[in-house]
Amino acid sequence: MIIKIQHQTQKTIHKFNVVDADKLTAIEVWAICVEMNVAAILVKGRYYETQ
């Protein structure tokens, strides 16, 4: 499943391939945060952050 996340300050759109957009794994969250250079993301109303 492909998800799109917009960077809050840069307004760029990033696309990621994940297994389930409703429940991201820790590895998926880490990879997304590293690529976007952020510490946390909001996907489908759920807040995820790297540990």
C-alpha positions, 0 to 999 in steps of 0.5 A: 500500500502506498501512502503520501505524507506532506512535510509540514514546513517544506510542503513537499509530498513523500510517497512510501510503500507500507504493509498497513497504513492503519498500523505502521511498524517501528521499522517503517516509522524509522525509515520514513522519519529518516528519509523525511528528516523528521522525528515524528509523523502523523498518518491517518490521524495516528501519531508516530515518533522514533525512539 
